Amino acid sequence: VQLQASGGGLVQAGGSLRLSCVAPRNTFRYDGLGWYRQAPGKEREWVASISDIGNTRYADSVKGRFTVSRDNAKNTMYLQMNSLKPEDTAVYFCHRIRGNVWGQGTQVTVSS
């Protein structure tokens, strides 16, 4: 089982990026999914989650700036990140709750 995250890059503070996570097709529409991130020297932290029916939750640090969504027809989850801050710099991972499956991560770097 593979989760493929993409969309990271280098952006200036205040800018935007959209991350994508493509998951295997079979049961995607029934899966709860999430985004996590890990900054250098820090533990991995939860960022956002989306349920199988589209209910969303966010960490306080990103609430109002990030939006998680999903497109079941494309087996893809997204993380729209706006008003980025240098402290958002991290490797971002997508996660599937069922089976505790992790993607390979994509680097997001926000310059001040």
KEMAR-983986 format. One line per 2 residues: number of its first residue (from 1); their letters; for each residue y, x, z of N, C-alpha, C. Coordinates in pm, whole numbers, plus 50000, padded with zeros to 5 digits. Layout:
residues N
NUM	A	Y/X/Z/Y/X/Z/Y/X/Z  ...
end
This chain:
residues 112
1	VQ	49881/50086/50000/50000/50000/50000/50123/50088/50000  50215/50064/49907/50334/50146/49895/50459/50060/49897
3	LQ	50558/50105/49972/50690/50046/49966/50781/50152/49906  50852/50117/49800/50936/50214/49730/51083/50181/49755
5	AS	51149/50265/49835/51292/50248/49862/51373/50333/49767  51488/50282/49726/51576/50355/49637/51719/50307/49655
7	GG	51813/50378/49592/51952/50335/49595/52043/50417/49683  51987/50513/49756/52071/50596/49840/52158/50689/49758
9	GL	52250/50757/49827/52338/50850/49759/52451/50893/49849  52549/50957/49787/52668/51006/49858/52785/50914/49827
11	VQ	52852/50868/49930/52965/50777/49913/53072/50810/50015  53195/50782/49981/53305/50804/50075/53311/50691/50178
13	AG	53365/50721/50292/53384/50620/50394/53461/50501/50336  53417/50381/50370/53477/50261/50316/53409/50210/50191
15	GS	53322/50292/50134/53253/50254/50012/53131/50167/50037  53058/50142/49928/52942/50053/49933/52823/50115/49862
17	LR	52706/50076/49905/52581/50109/49839/52487/49990/49853  52394/49978/49759/52289/49878/49773/52153/49947/49764
19	LS	52076/49931/49868/51941/49985/49870/51843/49878/49824  51736/49923/49760/51630/49834/49716/51497/49883/49772
21	CV	51408/49789/49795/51273/49823/49842/51176/49734/49766  51095/49793/49681/50996/49720/49605/50863/49727/49678
23	AP	50801/49613/49694/50675/49604/49768/50564/49554/49676  50441/49578/49712/50329/49526/49633/50339/49375/49618
25	RN	50292/49326/49506/50315/49188/49468/50237/49086/49550  50118/49121/49589/50021/49021/49630/50070/48918/49731
27	TF	50124/48965/49842/50160/48872/49948/50306/48885/49987  50387/48942/49900/50526/48974/49934/50599/48855/49991
29	RY	50583/48739/49932/50663/48624/49972/50629/48575/50112  50518/48621/50168/50479/48578/50301/50512/48681/50409
31	DG	50571/48792/50368/50590/48904/50460/50728/48910/50522  50731/48940/50652/50855/48979/50717/50882/49126/50689
33	LG	51008/49158/50661/51045/49293/50618/51166/49340/50696  51185/49471/50695/51301/49523/50766/51348/49656/50711
35	WY	51467/49693/50754/51524/49824/50724/51546/49899/50856  51514/50026/50853/51538/50116/50965/51611/50238/50910
37	RQ	51667/50317/51002/51730/50441/50959/51710/50549/51064  51716/50673/51018/51700/50786/51109/51801/50892/51071
39	AP	51893/50918/51162/51993/51023/51143/51937/51156/51194  51990/51267/51146/51941/51399/51191/51948/51412/51343
41	GK	51837/51452/51402/51833/51474/51545/51824/51349/51629  51811/51233/51564/51805/51106/51638/51676/51033/51609
43	ER	51644/50938/51695/51525/50858/51674/51552/50753/51565  51445/50708/51505/51456/50601/51405/51503/50474/51475
45	EW	51597/50404/51412/51651/50281/51472/51643/50166/51372  51626/50050/51427/51621/49927/51347/51761/49893/51299
47	VA	51771/49845/51173/51899/49809/51113/51906/49659/51087  51805/49605/51020/51809/49464/50982/51669/49417/50948
49	SI	51650/49285/50959/51522/49225/50925/51544/49096/50848  51444/49060/50769/51446/48931/50699/51306/48873/50706
51	SD	51297/48745/50742/51168/48680/50755/51119/48630/50619  50999/48576/50619/50942/48524/50494/51024/48408/50439
53	IG	51096/48337/50525/51175/48224/50477/51324/48259/50470  51356/48386/50484/51493/48430/50461/51583/48436/50583
55	NT	51528/48414/50701/51611/48430/50821/51640/48578/50843  51763/48610/50879/51805/48749/50891/51855/48782/51032
57	RY	51840/48907/51069/51893/48959/51194/51947/49099/51168  52047/49138/51247/52112/49267/51227/52137/49338/51359
59	AD	52132/49470/51353/52176/49549/51467/52328/49531/51482  52375/49538/51604/52518/49519/51629/52603/49619/51551
61	SV	52551/49738/51531/52628/49844/51466/52656/49817/51319  52580/49725/51258/52598/49698/51115/52637/49554/51088
63	KG	52637/49471/51190/52666/49329/51172/52804/49311/51111  52811/49227/51008/52937/49203/50939/52964/49299/50825
65	RF	52887/49407/50816/52906/49505/50708/52785/49511/50615  52667/49493/50669/52544/49502/50591/52486/49361/50572
67	TV	52420/49342/50458/52352/49216/50429/52214/49246/50373  52112/49191/50437/51975/49204/50389/51938/49078/50313
69	SR	51868/49096/50202/51826/48982/50121/51694/49015/50054  51636/48915/49990/51510/48937/49921/51504/48852/49795
71	DN	51430/48903/49698/51405/48831/49574/51254/48829/49557  51192/48719/49593/51046/48712/49589/50993/48725/49446
73	AK	51068/48679/49349/51024/48689/49210/51013/48834/49164  51091/48921/49228/51090/49063/49192/51021/49148/49297
75	NT	50965/49084/49399/50899/49158/49507/50989/49266/49565  51115/49232/49581/51214/49331/49620/51300/49282/49736
77	MY	51325/49372/49830/51420/49347/49938/51541/49438/49915  51657/49389/49953/51781/49465/49933/51854/49484/50065
79	LQ	51936/49587/50069/52030/49605/50178/52164/49639/50116  52255/49544/50116/52391/49567/50069/52472/49624/50184
81	MN	52526/49742/50165/52600/49810/50271/52745/49826/50228  52834/49761/50298/52977/49768/50270/53050/49836/50387
83	SL	53172/49876/50360/53256/49940/50464/53179/50050/50535  53117/50135/50458/53032/50239/50515/53114/50339/50597
85	KP	53051/50388/50703/53113/50483/50794/53030/50611/50797  53090/50722/50834/53013/50847/50844/52891/50834/50936
87	ED	52902/50752/51038/52790/50734/51130/52675/50653/51070  52693/50600/50951/52584/50533/50880/52496/50634/50806
89	TA	52537/50759/50804/52459/50863/50738/52321/50875/50801  52218/50862/50718/52080/50863/50768/51985/50850/50650
91	VY	51859/50871/50678/51754/50832/50584/51716/50688/50618  51718/50603/50517/51689/50462/50536/51548/50432/50486
93	FC	51475/50360/50571/51336/50326/50542/51320/50175/50538  51235/50128/50447/51197/49988/50452/51060/49977/50520
95	HR	51038/49860/50576/50921/49840/50663/50865/49700/50644  50734/49691/50640/50668/49562/50636/50599/49541/50771
97	IR	50629/49430/50834/50575/49404/50967/50423/49397/50963  50369/49321/50870/50223/49308/50860/50163/49441/50822
99	GN	50082/49492/50907/50018/49621/50881/50102/49741/50916  50228/49716/50964/50318/49825/51002/50326/49930/50891
101	VW	50370/49887/50773/50375/49974/50656/50517/50023/50634  50532/50154/50609/50663/50217/50589/50678/50269/50447
103	GQ	50800/50261/50395/50834/50324/50268/50871/50470/50292  50901/50542/50184/50921/50685/50194/51063/50725/50234
105	GT	51157/50637/50234/51293/50665/50275/51384/50706/50161  51512/50673/50177/51614/50712/50081/51738/50758/50159
107	QV	51795/50869/50116/51905/50931/50191/52038/50863/50159  52111/50828/50264/52247/50777/50251/52339/50873/50325
109	TV	52439/50923/50254/52535/51014/50314/52675/50959/50292  52749/50942/50402/52884/50889/50396/52980/50998/50440
111	SS	53068/51037/50350/53164/51143/50381/53292/51082/50435  53357/51157/50522/53480/51106/50584/53602/51144/50502
end
